[in-house]
Amino acid sequence: MEDDTNVVQPDLMVLCNYKKDINEQDRYKGTPTLVAEILSNSSRGKDQVKKLDLYMESGIEEFWLIDPKYQTITVHLFKDYDITYSKQYALGQTACSQCFHNLAVDSTTIFT
């Protein structure tokens, strides 16, 4: 039987109830609720296309793309393997999570 596990290492992730998803080797085997990728020149295309699709198909609820080059934060919300919400925040705006209502990040603190 082929292993259908996808292993990625996001730059940042929020794990809820992580204790039930830790195996005997202390490795996380679950699905994060929120992941964030910080774009770089070498990962820009992969993060914006391949990882977006992979995260959406894997059951992750929210995906943030943090772009230092253009000083933007894009928040995507996934449901039923589709993007149900997408918003881009520019420098000076506050990016808000759709999954965690008290999670908000002032983009100025990231990019300056």
Summary of the structure (lengths in Angstrom):
residues: 112
radius of gyration: 14.6
end to end distance: 49.3
largest distance: 50.0
contacts: 270
relative contact order: 0.15
helix: 21%
strand: 35%
